[in-house]
Amino acid sequence: MAKGSADRAAAGPWRLALRRLGHNRVALAFLALFVLIVVFVLAAPLWANDVAHTGPNETHTLEKINVNGEQRDVVDPSGKPIGPVWFGAGGKFFLGADSRLGRDEMVRLMYGGRTSLMISIAAALITTLLATVFGLLAAYYRGWVDPVISRSMDVLWAFPVLLIAIALGITLAVGGLQLGPIHISGGSLWIPILIIGVVSVPYMARPLRGEALSLREKEFVEAAIAQGAGAGRIMFGELLPNLWSTIIVFSTLNVANNLLLESALSFLGVGVQAPNASWGTMIATGQELITSAPLLTIIPGTMILLTVLSLNVFGDGLRDALDPRSKVRLEARAGVAEPEGTAV
Amino acid sequence: MLRFILRRLVGMVAVLFAVSVLTFLIFNVIPNSDPAQRMAGKRATPELVASITKEWGFDESLPQQYVTMMKKIFTGDVISYEGRENVDEKIAEGIPPTFSLCIGAAVLWMFFGILFGYLSAVRAGGWLDRVLTAVAVAGISIPVFWLAAILLNYLAYQAGIFPSYGYVALTADPLEWASHLFLPWVTLAILSIGFYSRVLRSSMLDVMNEDYVRTARAKGLSERRVMGRHVMRNSLIPIVTLFGLDFGALLGGAILIEAVFSLEGIGQYTAEALEHQDLPPIMAVTIFGAFFVVLFNALVDIAYAYLDPRIRLGESAQ
């Protein structure tokens, strides 16, 4: 025990956290799963060009393919797409075709995953940036700044997340968006990114503000002010470094929530717009054929489930590693801190 | 107490106003195109666009437009240009299925959320805790509409255990009502069950380490009494607060679930409007939904302050 604490005194907090994370096999296993999924979606162009020889939006409605020497319709006369042929056609239509349009399901799954993950991660970056800046400004200036920021967050918070995202999704999908000199057209991926990024801000800004406010009262901030440090130095040099661990945990879990929100929006037709694939739009397409071809629904949904699960479990592991207090309190009994407030 | 209620109601009115302004901005100002054109839907003719512009006053000043929009929504004067129906009437028709869905899901979610959270806290570290924690994490990671579609396919279309379509009024046939709503209830509740059991578990573990729990045990109270009287009562506080915040948010989930199960409620109406890019219904649902959430939160806060004096005292001390 004595040796252990001597080690601990020597190592920095980040190192300690990393070490704790290293002991959490479950969290690491799910991190590995997430990395695998990322590799899978990044390999999309390779698979599309070298194996399937088709793009994600290319239709093959009236074509026939040679499956193990047998000629088969990609879409049969009744409109039913071909099921999984695995390597029967040299990798073409590995998971079959997606709908009566006869697009390659596997290629769409990979490109769709790219789109879903890209939207979720980009939106999480926007949320994190805005929430951190708002939290720091509110905590540093207090006065009139804090109530203005907090009340604006309350108004956003008053809407059910999905409802406000839908409202923005439908109006922007129809009309597009003009941000100063930048025009974003209705079908652009930036629309779901911005919507998801903005509507999630209160869920991260509130806890960050709370933590920044309590840090603001600490002696080291007082000391920095006494040394003549300015606003920027206090916010970004003193407060921010102490918020990093919270920011990292929240943004990891935020990516998971964003994936669910993106899939819900796309499922309702106000997220990613046709013909682009995302896992959510693929479920929407697949659902129309669920009685005859249930795999077209099951596969993209399973990908969402696995990705969100891997991020949630890894995020929890990160939280335990970065904020071990919950474990110490319980004398090394399994500890779980409260999860992020979420509603989809 | 009266002072608290007054303060809370004034705050509520301010939020309602802000919410209505934000909705107005989302629909009429932020997007980059003619609002009348958007509202007219996919089959817009120049005459229709011109008449909408006049009806909604889109050629007038923004504050005037805001007043017109609110007046129309709250006097029941909004017409869908796609289906030609009165939007407020359609929403009123959708209330029974949507509330049946949300209330039933809330009952399931509170019951199982508390049960699972309690079991995993008292068995913290054991195998039951591990299993329940895994179930909870899976529950918050599932796309609910996807699960709904799969259950609908296998349990309704294929196995025929549950009806696959529509809503039956409770007053018409309670048994049919429940069997039509069973799968929607379960799928809508799953996310919250996972979330709440985790919150309750950590809150109970915190409370179990408090001194007064040790005191209760030390003075020889039975384990049952310690858990019931001391631990559970205090651990449920965050759950009740969250419930007030989250119940209104079920409306969002209801859109997805109703769309899958064709429940003929507000959610399905919204999903259909989205499919046709028919804006007036979505505008009305957005504002009514947000108003409902704000009102419900205010009521929960007041009830809560009545039950817990610390809250109203803390508030008036500020």
Interface residues (C-beta under 8 A of the other chain):
Chain A: R151 D154 V155 L156 A158 F159 P160 V161 L162 L163 I164 I166 A167 L168 I170 T171 L172 A173 V174 G175 G176 L177 Q178 H183 A256 L260 S263 A264 F267 L268 G269 V270 G280 I283 Q287 I290 T291 P294 T297 I298 G301 I304 L305 V308 L309 N312 V313 D316 S326 R329 L330 R333 A334 G335 V336 A337 E338 P339 G341 T342 A343 V344
Chain B: V15 A18 V19 L22 T23 I26 F27 I30 P31 N32 S33 R38 A124 G125 D129 R130 T133 V137 A138 I140 S141 I142 P143 V144 F145 W146 L147 A149 I150 L152 N153 Y154 Y157 Q158 L191 F195 R198 V199 R201 S202 S203 L205 D206 N209 P238 L242 L245 D246 G248 A249 L250 L251 G252 G253 I255 L256 A259 V260 T270 A271 L274 E275 Q277 L279 I282 M283 V285 T286 G289 A290 V293 V294 N297
